Amino acid sequence: MFYVYILKSKKDSKLYIGYTNNLKRRILEHSKGRNFSTAHRGTFSLVYYESFVSQKDATAREKQLKQFRSAYGHLKKRIQNSLHES
């Protein structure tokens, strides 16, 4: 399985979108500062994920969320309560 995920920084409340084939490991890597893009943002909480059988589908979805503001905005509206609770 492949996962597209959204993490929320506990330090600055900013969101990060990524994809992986091992969700638990990847969250730990982010929280321990082992990812260049998020190393300075402290620990993270998982606020959303989608799972895919195909790696191509997962990378396409990640790209869609990162490049198309409307797709990202729509998702943020769908999970607005989760964003405030984490």
HTML snippet that shows the backbone in 3Dmol.js (N, CA, C, O; Angstrom):
<script src="https://3Dmol.org/build/3Dmol-min.js"></script>
<div id="view" style="width:600px;height:400px;position:relative"></div>
<script>
const pdb = `
ATOM      1  N   MET A   1       0.833  -1.185   0.000  1.00  0.00           N
ATOM      2  CA  MET A   1       0.000   0.000   0.000  1.00  0.00           C
ATOM      3  C   MET A   1       0.876   1.247   0.000  1.00  0.00           C
ATOM      4  O   MET A   1       2.002   1.245   0.499  1.00  0.00           O
ATOM      5  N   PHE A   2       0.327   2.300  -0.570  1.00  0.00           N
ATOM      6  CA  PHE A   2       0.970   3.607  -0.607  1.00  0.00           C
ATOM      7  C   PHE A   2      -0.004   4.616  -0.011  1.00  0.00           C
ATOM      8  O   PHE A   2      -1.219   4.486  -0.155  1.00  0.00           O
ATOM      9  N   TYR A   3       0.540   5.606   0.649  1.00  0.00           N
ATOM     10  CA  TYR A   3      -0.286   6.555   1.383  1.00  0.00           C
ATOM     11  C   TYR A   3       0.074   7.988   1.021  1.00  0.00           C
ATOM     12  O   TYR A   3       1.250   8.336   0.919  1.00  0.00           O
ATOM     13  N   VAL A   4      -0.939   8.806   0.829  1.00  0.00           N
ATOM     14  CA  VAL A   4      -0.784  10.254   0.759  1.00  0.00           C
ATOM     15  C   VAL A   4      -1.275  10.752   2.108  1.00  0.00           C
ATOM     16  O   VAL A   4      -2.353  10.370   2.564  1.00  0.00           O
ATOM     17  N   TYR A   5      -0.489  11.599   2.739  1.00  0.00           N
ATOM     18  CA  TYR A   5      -0.819  11.998   4.105  1.00  0.00           C
ATOM     19  C   TYR A   5      -0.669  13.499   4.286  1.00  0.00           C
ATOM     20  O   TYR A   5       0.040  14.177   3.542  1.00  0.00           O
ATOM     21  N   ILE A   6      -1.359  13.988   5.298  1.00  0.00           N
ATOM     22  CA  ILE A   6      -1.208  15.382   5.708  1.00  0.00           C
ATOM     23  C   ILE A   6      -0.852  15.386   7.189  1.00  0.00           C
ATOM     24  O   ILE A   6      -1.555  14.815   8.023  1.00  0.00           O
ATOM     25  N   LEU A   7       0.246  16.040   7.486  1.00  0.00           N
ATOM     26  CA  LEU A   7       0.692  16.199   8.861  1.00  0.00           C
ATOM     27  C   LEU A   7       0.535  17.649   9.278  1.00  0.00           C
ATOM     28  O   LEU A   7       0.621  18.561   8.456  1.00  0.00           O
ATOM     29  N   LYS A   8       0.305  17.846  10.558  1.00  0.00           N
ATOM     30  CA  LYS A   8       0.218  19.199  11.106  1.00  0.00           C
ATOM     31  C   LYS A   8       1.321  19.372  12.139  1.00  0.00           C
ATOM     32  O   LYS A   8       1.454  18.574  13.067  1.00  0.00           O
ATOM     33  N   SER A   9       2.106  20.421  11.966  1.00  0.00           N
ATOM     34  CA  SER A   9       3.192  20.707  12.891  1.00  0.00           C
ATOM     35  C   SER A   9       2.623  21.172  14.229  1.00  0.00           C
ATOM     36  O   SER A   9       1.754  22.043  14.272  1.00  0.00           O
ATOM     37  N   LYS A  10       3.110  20.593  15.308  1.00  0.00           N
ATOM     38  CA  LYS A  10       2.676  21.021  16.637  1.00  0.00           C
ATOM     39  C   LYS A  10       3.373  22.318  17.041  1.00  0.00           C
ATOM     40  O   LYS A  10       2.951  22.992  17.981  1.00  0.00           O
ATOM     41  N   LYS A  11       4.439  22.659  16.328  1.00  0.00           N
ATOM     42  CA  LYS A  11       5.191  23.880  16.626  1.00  0.00           C
ATOM     43  C   LYS A  11       4.553  25.115  15.996  1.00  0.00           C
ATOM     44  O   LYS A  11       4.361  26.126  16.670  1.00  0.00           O
ATOM     45  N   ASP A  12       4.223  25.037  14.700  1.00  0.00           N
ATOM     46  CA  ASP A  12       3.716  26.220  14.012  1.00  0.00           C
ATOM     47  C   ASP A  12       2.347  26.021  13.352  1.00  0.00           C
ATOM     48  O   ASP A  12       1.849  26.924  12.680  1.00  0.00           O
ATOM     49  N   SER A  13       1.745  24.857  13.537  1.00  0.00           N
ATOM     50  CA  SER A  13       0.415  24.516  13.004  1.00  0.00           C
ATOM     51  C   SER A  13       0.337  24.476  11.481  1.00  0.00           C
ATOM     52  O   SER A  13      -0.763  24.406  10.933  1.00  0.00           O
ATOM     53  N   LYS A  14       1.463  24.518  10.787  1.00  0.00           N
ATOM     54  CA  LYS A  14       1.458  24.429   9.334  1.00  0.00           C
ATOM     55  C   LYS A  14       1.289  22.977   8.905  1.00  0.00           C
ATOM     56  O   LYS A  14       1.620  22.050   9.643  1.00  0.00           O
ATOM     57  N   LEU A  15       0.763  22.802   7.690  1.00  0.00           N
ATOM     58  CA  LEU A  15       0.498  21.471   7.164  1.00  0.00           C
ATOM     59  C   LEU A  15       1.590  21.048   6.200  1.00  0.00           C
ATOM     60  O   LEU A  15       2.221  21.880   5.547  1.00  0.00           O
ATOM     61  N   TYR A  16       1.804  19.743   6.121  1.00  0.00           N
ATOM     62  CA  TYR A  16       2.764  19.164   5.192  1.00  0.00           C
ATOM     63  C   TYR A  16       2.089  17.991   4.484  1.00  0.00           C
ATOM     64  O   TYR A  16       1.446  17.159   5.124  1.00  0.00           O
ATOM     65  N   ILE A  17       2.237  17.931   3.170  1.00  0.00           N
ATOM     66  CA  ILE A  17       1.672  16.846   2.367  1.00  0.00           C
ATOM     67  C   ILE A  17       2.808  15.975   1.861  1.00  0.00           C
ATOM     68  O   ILE A  17       3.824  16.485   1.388  1.00  0.00           O
ATOM     69  N   GLY A  18       2.640  14.667   1.959  1.00  0.00           N
ATOM     70  CA  GLY A  18       3.647  13.746   1.448  1.00  0.00           C
ATOM     71  C   GLY A  18       3.033  12.424   1.059  1.00  0.00           C
ATOM     72  O   GLY A  18       1.826  12.217   1.179  1.00  0.00           O
ATOM     73  N   TYR A  19       3.896  11.520   0.586  1.00  0.00           N
ATOM     74  CA  TYR A  19       3.436  10.161   0.294  1.00  0.00           C
ATOM     75  C   TYR A  19       4.516   9.174   0.713  1.00  0.00           C
ATOM     76  O   TYR A  19       5.697   9.516   0.759  1.00  0.00           O
ATOM     77  N   THR A  20       4.106   7.961   1.014  1.00  0.00           N
ATOM     78  CA  THR A  20       5.031   6.943   1.499  1.00  0.00           C
ATOM     79  C   THR A  20       4.416   5.559   1.336  1.00  0.00           C
ATOM     80  O   THR A  20       3.227   5.423   1.050  1.00  0.00           O
ATOM     81  N   ASN A  21       5.242   4.539   1.522  1.00  0.00           N
ATOM     82  CA  ASN A  21       4.732   3.170   1.554  1.00  0.00           C
ATOM     83  C   ASN A  21       4.718   2.633   2.986  1.00  0.00           C
ATOM     84  O   ASN A  21       4.313   1.494   3.217  1.00  0.00           O
ATOM     85  N   ASN A  22       5.159   3.449   3.948  1.00  0.00           N
ATOM     86  CA  ASN A  22       5.156   3.051   5.354  1.00  0.00           C
ATOM     87  C   ASN A  22       4.803   4.279   6.192  1.00  0.00           C
ATOM     88  O   ASN A  22       5.675   5.071   6.549  1.00  0.00           O
ATOM     89  N   LEU A  23       3.538   4.425   6.493  1.00  0.00           N
ATOM     90  CA  LEU A  23       3.031   5.636   7.135  1.00  0.00           C
ATOM     91  C   LEU A  23       3.596   5.845   8.542  1.00  0.00           C
ATOM     92  O   LEU A  23       4.009   6.955   8.876  1.00  0.00           O
ATOM     93  N   LYS A  24       3.621   4.808   9.361  1.00  0.00           N
ATOM     94  CA  LYS A  24       4.129   4.958  10.734  1.00  0.00           C
ATOM     95  C   LYS A  24       5.590   5.399  10.735  1.00  0.00           C
ATOM     96  O   LYS A  24       5.968   6.310  11.471  1.00  0.00           O
ATOM     97  N   ARG A  25       6.405   4.751   9.910  1.00  0.00           N
ATOM     98  CA  ARG A  25       7.820   5.105   9.836  1.00  0.00           C
ATOM     99  C   ARG A  25       7.999   6.554   9.387  1.00  0.00           C
ATOM    100  O   ARG A  25       8.829   7.281   9.933  1.00  0.00           O
ATOM    101  N   ARG A  26       7.227   6.961   8.404  1.00  0.00           N
ATOM    102  CA  ARG A  26       7.379   8.302   7.835  1.00  0.00           C
ATOM    103  C   ARG A  26       6.998   9.384   8.837  1.00  0.00           C
ATOM    104  O   ARG A  26       7.659  10.421   8.901  1.00  0.00           O
ATOM    105  N   ILE A  27       5.953   9.164   9.613  1.00  0.00           N
ATOM    106  CA  ILE A  27       5.566  10.139  10.634  1.00  0.00           C
ATOM    107  C   ILE A  27       6.677  10.279  11.672  1.00  0.00           C
ATOM    108  O   ILE A  27       7.002  11.389  12.094  1.00  0.00           O
ATOM    109  N   LEU A  28       7.252   9.163  12.077  1.00  0.00           N
ATOM    110  CA  LEU A  28       8.368   9.208  13.030  1.00  0.00           C
ATOM    111  C   LEU A  28       9.563   9.960  12.455  1.00  0.00           C
ATOM    112  O   LEU A  28      10.203  10.742  13.159  1.00  0.00           O
ATOM    113  N   GLU A  29       9.864   9.729  11.188  1.00  0.00           N
ATOM    114  CA  GLU A  29      10.975  10.437  10.554  1.00  0.00           C
ATOM    115  C   GLU A  29      10.743  11.944  10.562  1.00  0.00           C
ATOM    116  O   GLU A  29      11.661  12.714  10.847  1.00  0.00           O
ATOM    117  N   HIS A  30       9.532  12.363  10.253  1.00  0.00           N
ATOM    118  CA  HIS A  30       9.218  13.793  10.285  1.00  0.00           C
ATOM    119  C   HIS A  30       9.351  14.345  11.702  1.00  0.00           C
ATOM    120  O   HIS A  30       9.948  15.401  11.906  1.00  0.00           O
ATOM    121  N   SER A  31       8.804  13.643  12.662  1.00  0.00           N
ATOM    122  CA  SER A  31       8.809  14.139  14.041  1.00  0.00           C
ATOM    123  C   SER A  31      10.205  14.157  14.656  1.00  0.00           C
ATOM    124  O   SER A  31      10.470  14.948  15.562  1.00  0.00           O
ATOM    125  N   LYS A  32      11.095  13.301  14.180  1.00  0.00           N
ATOM    126  CA  LYS A  32      12.466  13.265  14.693  1.00  0.00           C
ATOM    127  C   LYS A  32      13.412  14.169  13.906  1.00  0.00           C
ATOM    128  O   LYS A  32      14.618  14.171  14.153  1.00  0.00           O
ATOM    129  N   GLY A  33      12.870  14.936  12.959  1.00  0.00           N
ATOM    130  CA  GLY A  33      13.680  15.878  12.210  1.00  0.00           C
ATOM    131  C   GLY A  33      14.537  15.252  11.124  1.00  0.00           C
ATOM    132  O   GLY A  33      15.540  15.837  10.713  1.00  0.00           O
ATOM    133  N   ARG A  34      14.161  14.081  10.657  1.00  0.00           N
ATOM    134  CA  ARG A  34      14.950  13.371   9.647  1.00  0.00           C
ATOM    135  C   ARG A  34      14.526  13.694   8.214  1.00  0.00           C
ATOM    136  O   ARG A  34      15.001  13.059   7.272  1.00  0.00           O
ATOM    137  N   ASN A  35      13.656  14.654   8.045  1.00  0.00           N
ATOM    138  CA  ASN A  35      13.221  15.082   6.725  1.00  0.00           C
ATOM    139  C   ASN A  35      13.639  16.531   6.540  1.00  0.00           C
ATOM    140  O   ASN A  35      13.298  17.387   7.357  1.00  0.00           O
ATOM    141  N   PHE A  36      14.377  16.811   5.472  1.00  0.00           N
ATOM    142  CA  PHE A  36      14.910  18.154   5.238  1.00  0.00           C
ATOM    143  C   PHE A  36      13.807  19.214   5.235  1.00  0.00           C
ATOM    144  O   PHE A  36      13.970  20.289   5.812  1.00  0.00           O
ATOM    145  N   SER A  37      12.691  18.905   4.586  1.00  0.00           N
ATOM    146  CA  SER A  37      11.613  19.893   4.434  1.00  0.00           C
ATOM    147  C   SER A  37      10.929  20.250   5.747  1.00  0.00           C
ATOM    148  O   SER A  37      10.374  21.342   5.873  1.00  0.00           O
ATOM    149  N   THR A  38      10.957  19.366   6.710  1.00  0.00           N
ATOM    150  CA  THR A  38      10.205  19.596   7.948  1.00  0.00           C
ATOM    151  C   THR A  38      11.063  19.563   9.206  1.00  0.00           C
ATOM    152  O   THR A  38      10.524  19.648  10.309  1.00  0.00           O
ATOM    153  N   ALA A  39      12.353  19.445   9.078  1.00  0.00           N
ATOM    154  CA  ALA A  39      13.240  19.262  10.235  1.00  0.00           C
ATOM    155  C   ALA A  39      13.109  20.376  11.274  1.00  0.00           C
ATOM    156  O   ALA A  39      13.240  20.121  12.471  1.00  0.00           O
ATOM    157  N   HIS A  40      12.855  21.592  10.834  1.00  0.00           N
ATOM    158  CA  HIS A  40      12.792  22.749  11.738  1.00  0.00           C
ATOM    159  C   HIS A  40      11.403  22.987  12.329  1.00  0.00           C
ATOM    160  O   HIS A  40      11.198  23.951  13.065  1.00  0.00           O
ATOM    161  N   ARG A  41      10.448  22.106  12.006  1.00  0.00           N
ATOM    162  CA  ARG A  41       9.060  22.367  12.408  1.00  0.00           C
ATOM    163  C   ARG A  41       8.571  21.503  13.562  1.00  0.00           C
ATOM    164  O   ARG A  41       7.369  21.461  13.823  1.00  0.00           O
ATOM    165  N   GLY A  42       9.460  20.817  14.254  1.00  0.00           N
ATOM    166  CA  GLY A  42       9.086  20.075  15.452  1.00  0.00           C
ATOM    167  C   GLY A  42       8.342  18.789  15.189  1.00  0.00           C
ATOM    168  O   GLY A  42       8.468  18.188  14.122  1.00  0.00           O
ATOM    169  N   THR A  43       7.573  18.376  16.161  1.00  0.00           N
ATOM    170  CA  THR A  43       6.821  17.125  16.036  1.00  0.00           C
ATOM    171  C   THR A  43       5.528  17.356  15.258  1.00  0.00           C
ATOM    172  O   THR A  43       5.059  18.485  15.112  1.00  0.00           O
ATOM    173  N   PHE A  44       4.976  16.268  14.769  1.00  0.00           N
ATOM    174  CA  PHE A  44       3.806  16.331  13.905  1.00  0.00           C
ATOM    175  C   PHE A  44       2.714  15.395  14.376  1.00  0.00           C
ATOM    176  O   PHE A  44       2.963  14.400  15.056  1.00  0.00           O
ATOM    177  N   SER A  45       1.499  15.742  13.996  1.00  0.00           N
ATOM    178  CA  SER A  45       0.382  14.825  14.195  1.00  0.00           C
ATOM    179  C   SER A  45      -0.245  14.559  12.826  1.00  0.00           C
ATOM    180  O   SER A  45      -0.316  15.444  11.973  1.00  0.00           O
ATOM    181  N   LEU A  46      -0.688  13.343  12.644  1.00  0.00           N
ATOM    182  CA  LEU A  46      -1.347  12.948  11.403  1.00  0.00           C
ATOM    183  C   LEU A  46      -2.781  13.447  11.447  1.00  0.00           C
ATOM    184  O   LEU A  46      -3.512  13.151  12.392  1.00  0.00           O
ATOM    185  N   VAL A  47      -3.193  14.209  10.426  1.00  0.00           N
ATOM    186  CA  VAL A  47      -4.565  14.714  10.400  1.00  0.00           C
ATOM    187  C   VAL A  47      -5.393  14.064   9.295  1.00  0.00           C
ATOM    188  O   VAL A  47      -6.622  14.120   9.329  1.00  0.00           O
ATOM    189  N   TYR A  48      -4.723  13.440   8.303  1.00  0.00           N
ATOM    190  CA  TYR A  48      -5.472  12.848   7.197  1.00  0.00           C
ATOM    191  C   TYR A  48      -4.558  11.950   6.380  1.00  0.00           C
ATOM    192  O   TYR A  48      -3.367  12.224   6.234  1.00  0.00           O
ATOM    193  N   TYR A  49      -5.133  10.864   5.844  1.00  0.00           N
ATOM    194  CA  TYR A  49      -4.393  10.071   4.874  1.00  0.00           C
ATOM    195  C   TYR A  49      -5.356   9.359   3.943  1.00  0.00           C
ATOM    196  O   TYR A  49      -6.512   9.112   4.285  1.00  0.00           O
ATOM    197  N   GLU A  50      -4.858   9.037   2.768  1.00  0.00           N
ATOM    198  CA  GLU A  50      -5.564   8.234   1.775  1.00  0.00           C
ATOM    199  C   GLU A  50      -4.646   7.082   1.415  1.00  0.00           C
ATOM    200  O   GLU A  50      -3.429   7.260   1.352  1.00  0.00           O
ATOM    201  N   SER A  51      -5.203   5.905   1.179  1.00  0.00           N
ATOM    202  CA  SER A  51      -4.378   4.754   0.803  1.00  0.00           C
ATOM    203  C   SER A  51      -4.656   4.341  -0.634  1.00  0.00           C
ATOM    204  O   SER A  51      -5.775   4.464  -1.131  1.00  0.00           O
ATOM    205  N   PHE A  52      -3.612   3.849  -1.285  1.00  0.00           N
ATOM    206  CA  PHE A  52      -3.663   3.444  -2.683  1.00  0.00           C
ATOM    207  C   PHE A  52      -2.906   2.133  -2.870  1.00  0.00           C
ATOM    208  O   PHE A  52      -1.893   1.900  -2.210  1.00  0.00           O
ATOM    209  N   VAL A  53      -3.381   1.300  -3.742  1.00  0.00           N
ATOM    210  CA  VAL A  53      -2.662   0.086  -4.107  1.00  0.00           C
ATOM    211  C   VAL A  53      -1.523   0.440  -5.061  1.00  0.00           C
ATOM    212  O   VAL A  53      -0.446  -0.153  -5.000  1.00  0.00           O
ATOM    213  N   SER A  54      -1.766   1.399  -5.931  1.00  0.00           N
ATOM    214  CA  SER A  54      -0.800   1.796  -6.951  1.00  0.00           C
ATOM    215  C   SER A  54       0.050   2.984  -6.497  1.00  0.00           C
ATOM    216  O   SER A  54      -0.479   3.988  -6.019  1.00  0.00           O
ATOM    217  N   GLN A  55       1.355   2.864  -6.648  1.00  0.00           N
ATOM    218  CA  GLN A  55       2.251   3.974  -6.338  1.00  0.00           C
ATOM    219  C   GLN A  55       1.986   5.153  -7.273  1.00  0.00           C
ATOM    220  O   GLN A  55       2.057   6.306  -6.846  1.00  0.00           O
ATOM    221  N   LYS A  56       1.685   4.881  -8.528  1.00  0.00           N
ATOM    222  CA  LYS A  56       1.403   5.955  -9.483  1.00  0.00           C
ATOM    223  C   LYS A  56       0.178   6.757  -9.069  1.00  0.00           C
ATOM    224  O   LYS A  56       0.160   7.981  -9.204  1.00  0.00           O
ATOM    225  N   ASP A  57      -0.844   6.077  -8.567  1.00  0.00           N
ATOM    226  CA  ASP A  57      -2.037   6.783  -8.097  1.00  0.00           C
ATOM    227  C   ASP A  57      -1.708   7.669  -6.893  1.00  0.00           C
ATOM    228  O   ASP A  57      -2.194   8.796  -6.797  1.00  0.00           O
ATOM    229  N   ALA A  58      -0.887   7.161  -5.982  1.00  0.00           N
ATOM    230  CA  ALA A  58      -0.518   7.928  -4.791  1.00  0.00           C
ATOM    231  C   ALA A  58       0.293   9.157  -5.171  1.00  0.00           C
ATOM    232  O   ALA A  58       0.038  10.245  -4.654  1.00  0.00           O
ATOM    233  N   THR A  59       1.259   9.007  -6.058  1.00  0.00           N
ATOM    234  CA  THR A  59       2.080  10.161  -6.435  1.00  0.00           C
ATOM    235  C   THR A  59       1.266  11.181  -7.235  1.00  0.00           C
ATOM    236  O   THR A  59       1.495  12.386  -7.126  1.00  0.00           O
ATOM    237  N   ALA A  60       0.320  10.696  -8.036  1.00  0.00           N
ATOM    238  CA  ALA A  60      -0.547  11.619  -8.777  1.00  0.00           C
ATOM    239  C   ALA A  60      -1.421  12.422  -7.817  1.00  0.00           C
ATOM    240  O   ALA A  60      -1.618  13.620  -8.018  1.00  0.00           O
ATOM    241  N   ARG A  61      -1.941  11.780  -6.786  1.00  0.00           N
ATOM    242  CA  ARG A  61      -2.782  12.473  -5.799  1.00  0.00           C
ATOM    243  C   ARG A  61      -1.958  13.488  -4.995  1.00  0.00           C
ATOM    244  O   ARG A  61      -2.412  14.605  -4.748  1.00  0.00           O
ATOM    245  N   GLU A  62      -0.754  13.095  -4.592  1.00  0.00           N
ATOM    246  CA  GLU A  62       0.118  14.017  -3.871  1.00  0.00           C
ATOM    247  C   GLU A  62       0.398  15.244  -4.740  1.00  0.00           C
ATOM    248  O   GLU A  62       0.313  16.376  -4.265  1.00  0.00           O
ATOM    249  N   LYS A  63       0.725  15.023  -5.987  1.00  0.00           N
ATOM    250  CA  LYS A  63       0.999  16.115  -6.922  1.00  0.00           C
ATOM    251  C   LYS A  63      -0.224  17.014  -7.078  1.00  0.00           C
ATOM    252  O   LYS A  63      -0.097  18.238  -7.103  1.00  0.00           O
ATOM    253  N   GLN A  64      -1.407  16.411  -7.184  1.00  0.00           N
ATOM    254  CA  GLN A  64      -2.641  17.177  -7.320  1.00  0.00           C
ATOM    255  C   GLN A  64      -2.842  18.097  -6.117  1.00  0.00           C
ATOM    256  O   GLN A  64      -3.165  19.274  -6.276  1.00  0.00           O
ATOM    257  N   LEU A  65      -2.651  17.556  -4.919  1.00  0.00           N
ATOM    258  CA  LEU A  65      -2.846  18.356  -3.711  1.00  0.00           C
ATOM    259  C   LEU A  65      -1.808  19.469  -3.581  1.00  0.00           C
ATOM    260  O   LEU A  65      -2.119  20.553  -3.087  1.00  0.00           O
ATOM    261  N   LYS A  66      -0.592  19.208  -4.018  1.00  0.00           N
ATOM    262  CA  LYS A  66       0.464  20.206  -3.904  1.00  0.00           C
ATOM    263  C   LYS A  66       0.379  21.278  -4.991  1.00  0.00           C
ATOM    264  O   LYS A  66       0.749  22.426  -4.745  1.00  0.00           O
ATOM    265  N   GLN A  67      -0.096  20.931  -6.173  1.00  0.00           N
ATOM    266  CA  GLN A  67      -0.053  21.876  -7.289  1.00  0.00           C
ATOM    267  C   GLN A  67      -1.358  22.603  -7.561  1.00  0.00           C
ATOM    268  O   GLN A  67      -1.352  23.692  -8.135  1.00  0.00           O
ATOM    269  N   PHE A  68      -2.475  22.017  -7.156  1.00  0.00           N
ATOM    270  CA  PHE A  68      -3.752  22.618  -7.493  1.00  0.00           C
ATOM    271  C   PHE A  68      -4.437  23.117  -6.239  1.00  0.00           C
ATOM    272  O   PHE A  68      -4.926  22.336  -5.423  1.00  0.00           O
ATOM    273  N   ARG A  69      -4.463  24.418  -6.101  1.00  0.00           N
ATOM    274  CA  ARG A  69      -5.016  25.060  -4.906  1.00  0.00           C
ATOM    275  C   ARG A  69      -6.456  24.633  -4.640  1.00  0.00           C
ATOM    276  O   ARG A  69      -6.854  24.482  -3.484  1.00  0.00           O
ATOM    277  N   SER A  70      -7.247  24.436  -5.707  1.00  0.00           N
ATOM    278  CA  SER A  70      -8.654  24.078  -5.514  1.00  0.00           C
ATOM    279  C   SER A  70      -8.795  22.688  -4.896  1.00  0.00           C
ATOM    280  O   SER A  70      -9.658  22.478  -4.043  1.00  0.00           O
ATOM    281  N   ALA A  71      -7.962  21.739  -5.315  1.00  0.00           N
ATOM    282  CA  ALA A  71      -8.023  20.385  -4.739  1.00  0.00           C
ATOM    283  C   ALA A  71      -7.636  20.422  -3.268  1.00  0.00           C
ATOM    284  O   ALA A  71      -8.286  19.790  -2.436  1.00  0.00           O
ATOM    285  N   TYR A  72      -6.586  21.158  -2.947  1.00  0.00           N
ATOM    286  CA  TYR A  72      -6.128  21.286  -1.570  1.00  0.00           C
ATOM    287  C   TYR A  72      -7.171  22.010  -0.714  1.00  0.00           C
ATOM    288  O   TYR A  72      -7.445  21.600   0.414  1.00  0.00           O
ATOM    289  N   GLY A  73      -7.744  23.076  -1.248  1.00  0.00           N
ATOM    290  CA  GLY A  73      -8.769  23.826  -0.531  1.00  0.00           C
ATOM    291  C   GLY A  73     -10.003  22.994  -0.259  1.00  0.00           C
ATOM    292  O   GLY A  73     -10.580  23.064   0.827  1.00  0.00           O
ATOM    293  N   HIS A  74     -10.413  22.202  -1.246  1.00  0.00           N
ATOM    294  CA  HIS A  74     -11.573  21.333  -1.073  1.00  0.00           C
ATOM    295  C   HIS A  74     -11.318  20.306   0.032  1.00  0.00           C
ATOM    296  O   HIS A  74     -12.186  20.054   0.867  1.00  0.00           O
ATOM    297  N   LEU A  75     -10.129  19.723   0.027  1.00  0.00           N
ATOM    298  CA  LEU A  75      -9.794  18.746   1.060  1.00  0.00           C
ATOM    299  C   LEU A  75      -9.769  19.404   2.438  1.00  0.00           C
ATOM    300  O   LEU A  75     -10.276  18.829   3.402  1.00  0.00           O
ATOM    301  N   LYS A  76      -9.192  20.592   2.546  1.00  0.00           N
ATOM    302  CA  LYS A  76      -9.148  21.282   3.834  1.00  0.00           C
ATOM    303  C   LYS A  76     -10.555  21.568   4.365  1.00  0.00           C
ATOM    304  O   LYS A  76     -10.783  21.514   5.573  1.00  0.00           O
ATOM    305  N   LYS A  77     -11.490  21.870   3.475  1.00  0.00           N
ATOM    306  CA  LYS A  77     -12.879  22.072   3.904  1.00  0.00           C
ATOM    307  C   LYS A  77     -13.481  20.776   4.433  1.00  0.00           C
ATOM    308  O   LYS A  77     -14.207  20.779   5.427  1.00  0.00           O
ATOM    309  N   ARG A  78     -13.174  19.667   3.762  1.00  0.00           N
ATOM    310  CA  ARG A  78     -13.714  18.363   4.183  1.00  0.00           C
ATOM    311  C   ARG A  78     -13.194  17.936   5.544  1.00  0.00           C
ATOM    312  O   ARG A  78     -13.901  17.260   6.291  1.00  0.00           O
ATOM    313  N   ILE A  79     -11.974  18.319   5.873  1.00  0.00           N
ATOM    314  CA  ILE A  79     -11.367  17.861   7.134  1.00  0.00           C
ATOM    315  C   ILE A  79     -11.160  19.002   8.128  1.00  0.00           C
ATOM    316  O   ILE A  79     -10.309  18.904   9.012  1.00  0.00           O
ATOM    317  N   GLN A  80     -11.922  20.071   7.994  1.00  0.00           N
ATOM    318  CA  GLN A  80     -11.703  21.257   8.825  1.00  0.00           C
ATOM    319  C   GLN A  80     -11.762  20.965  10.322  1.00  0.00           C
ATOM    320  O   GLN A  80     -10.993  21.558  11.079  1.00  0.00           O
ATOM    321  N   ASN A  81     -12.624  20.093  10.768  1.00  0.00           N
ATOM    322  CA  ASN A  81     -12.695  19.774  12.199  1.00  0.00           C
ATOM    323  C   ASN A  81     -11.459  19.025  12.658  1.00  0.00           C
ATOM    324  O   ASN A  81     -10.978  19.248  13.769  1.00  0.00           O
ATOM    325  N   SER A  82     -10.945  18.151  11.828  1.00  0.00           N
ATOM    326  CA  SER A  82      -9.727  17.412  12.164  1.00  0.00           C
ATOM    327  C   SER A  82      -8.535  18.353  12.262  1.00  0.00           C
ATOM    328  O   SER A  82      -7.648  18.138  13.088  1.00  0.00           O
ATOM    329  N   LEU A  83      -8.499  19.374  11.448  1.00  0.00           N
ATOM    330  CA  LEU A  83      -7.401  20.327  11.472  1.00  0.00           C
ATOM    331  C   LEU A  83      -7.374  21.124  12.767  1.00  0.00           C
ATOM    332  O   LEU A  83      -6.302  21.519  13.225  1.00  0.00           O
ATOM    333  N   HIS A  84      -8.528  21.367  13.360  1.00  0.00           N
ATOM    334  CA  HIS A  84      -8.598  22.151  14.584  1.00  0.00           C
ATOM    335  C   HIS A  84      -8.397  21.306  15.836  1.00  0.00           C
ATOM    336  O   HIS A  84      -8.046  21.842  16.887  1.00  0.00           O
ATOM    337  N   GLU A  85      -8.612  20.004  15.746  1.00  0.00           N
ATOM    338  CA  GLU A  85      -8.502  19.152  16.925  1.00  0.00           C
ATOM    339  C   GLU A  85      -7.085  18.666  17.173  1.00  0.00           C
ATOM    340  O   GLU A  85      -6.730  18.362  18.312  1.00  0.00           O
ATOM    341  N   SER A  86      -6.279  18.586  16.142  1.00  0.00           N
ATOM    342  CA  SER A  86      -4.938  17.997  16.337  1.00  0.00           C
ATOM    343  C   SER A  86      -3.970  18.978  16.953  1.00  0.00           C
ATOM    344  O   SER A  86      -2.809  18.639  17.180  1.00  0.00           O
TER     345      SER A  86
END
`;
const viewer = $3Dmol.createViewer("view");
viewer.addModel(pdb, "pdb");
viewer.setStyle({}, {cartoon: {color: "spectrum"}});
viewer.zoomTo();
viewer.render();
</script>
